[in-house]
Amino acid sequence: MQDFNYHRPADIAEATRILGEREDAKILAGGMTLIPTLKQRLAAPSDLIDLSRIPALTGMRRDGYELVIGAMTCHADVAASALVREMIPALASLAGQIGDPAVRHRGTIGGSVANSDPAADYPAGVLGLDATVETDRRRIAADDYFTGLFETALEPGEIITAIRFKVPAGAAYQKFRHPASGYAVVGVMVARFGKDVRVAITGAGPNAFRATAMEAALSVSFSPGALAGIALDPSELLTDMHASAEYRAHVASVLAGRAVASIA
Ligand SMILES: Cc1cc2nc3c(=O)[nH]c(=O)nc-3n(C[C@H](O)[C@H](O)[C@H](O)COP(=O)(O)OP(=O)(O)OC[C@H]3O[C@@H](n4cnc5c(N)ncnc54)[C@H](O)[C@@H]3O)c2cc1C
């Protein structure tokens, strides 16, 4: 492990101030991704800003018709939350399928969304549920947030404070998990908002994206049969040691159909 200065601010203002003062500071959340990255010397920040002692960043609350989850809320708490299970059960289910118990008790929703791993589960949830990413500076719509492989609309030093979810009429998350890591080889979130349907895919491309042809078909007829003949274009998908692009396209169609069936 290399040398760095360690900070544990008591509130968001202090975290923002330290991030602004330090040349090459990094935010530390659950550390499930960042600490291995440091150990492998793929990053060498001058300072780590640990958000774990900022009470305002943890917990879940209802705000009118929306569900707000603090950035430092760990996956296990989202999965077990009575509020999340009542408002968006598909989101609790998604959180419960992440990694293993150790990862779920350390990893946070803010860290996952900030990291934007192509195989992470939350990006499909955030995009499919038309959520808003709240930061110490602004609110970013999910459609504008995921911009590339491990890339997002976040600016340097910008802190995610919460994720704000709209409550759908129905939603389901289906995942084909990698047997070792638990990451999504493909994951599909389908959500209904009145007649509008959103379908978000993770694991298949460089970042989470919407399957617009599936959305259009499901908006006309919300049934698994409406997806017949509609598939993702493999030329836009990832091929790696886990699966080919063609396989991922096929699995995405199967999972989307299962998600629709479980909602319908
Ligand atoms: C063995 C293993 C299996 C896993 N399996 C899965 C899986 O099946 N599905 C899945 O989705 N994920 C999986 N993960 C990832 C894990 O769930 C975490 O979501 C992920 O590591 C990031 O969250 P974290 O809180 O640990 O963030 P950290 O590792 O602390 O930080 C990650 C990055 O986000 C930045 N960051 C953190 N918080 C904020 C914030 N509030 N604002 C701005 N930037 C921030 C950090 O600076 C860093 O760059 C797995 C991880 C491991 C180690």
The ligand as a Gaussian input file, in Angstrom:
#p B3LYP/6-31G(d) Opt

LIG

0 1
 C      -15.668000      -9.320000      -4.857000
 C      -16.582000      -8.192000      -5.314000
 C      -17.781000      -8.518000      -5.925000
 C      -18.628000      -7.492000      -6.372000
 N      -19.789000      -7.850000      -6.980000
 C      -20.611000      -6.878000      -7.429000
 C      -21.853000      -7.208000      -8.069000
 O      -22.254000      -8.351000      -8.208000
 N      -22.613000      -6.166000      -8.517000
 C      -22.243000      -4.859000      -8.356000
 O      -22.983000      -3.965000      -8.779000
 N      -21.097000      -4.526000      -7.745000
 C      -20.275000      -5.489000      -7.273000
 N      -19.118000      -5.137000      -6.631000
 C      -18.846000      -3.691000      -6.427000
 C      -19.337000      -3.196000      -5.044000
 O      -20.658000      -3.558000      -4.873000
 C      -19.315000      -1.650000      -4.829000
 O      -20.491000      -1.100000      -5.317000
 C      -18.253000      -0.953000      -5.504000
 O      -17.052000      -1.506000      -5.030000
 C      -18.203000       0.575000      -5.254000
 O      -18.730000       0.963000      -4.018000
 P      -17.829000       1.374000      -2.767000
 O      -18.759000       1.993000      -1.788000
 O      -17.012000       0.232000      -2.330000
 O      -16.919000       2.541000      -3.395000
 P      -15.333000       2.830000      -3.275000
 O      -14.564000       1.624000      -3.674000
 O      -14.992000       3.434000      -1.968000
 O      -15.212000       3.949000      -4.405000
 C      -15.369000       3.623000      -5.767000
 C      -15.147000       4.889000      -6.624000
 O      -16.241000       5.793000      -6.458000
 C      -15.787000       7.055000      -5.932000
 N      -16.831000       7.464000      -4.973000
 C      -17.273000       6.721000      -3.932000
 N      -18.301000       7.350000      -3.313000
 C      -18.494000       8.505000      -3.980000
 C      -19.423000       9.583000      -3.826000
 N      -20.361000       9.584000      -2.869000
 N      -19.339000      10.629000      -4.689000
 C      -18.413000      10.634000      -5.683000
 N      -17.502000       9.645000      -5.878000
 C      -17.561000       8.590000      -5.035000
 C      -14.424000       6.767000      -5.309000
 O      -13.598000       7.918000      -5.283000
 C      -13.896000       5.683000      -6.241000
 O      -13.368000       6.270000      -7.402000
 C      -18.271000      -6.124000      -6.182000
 C      -17.066000      -5.805000      -5.545000
 C      -16.223000      -6.812000      -5.113000
 C      -14.941000      -6.447000      -4.421000

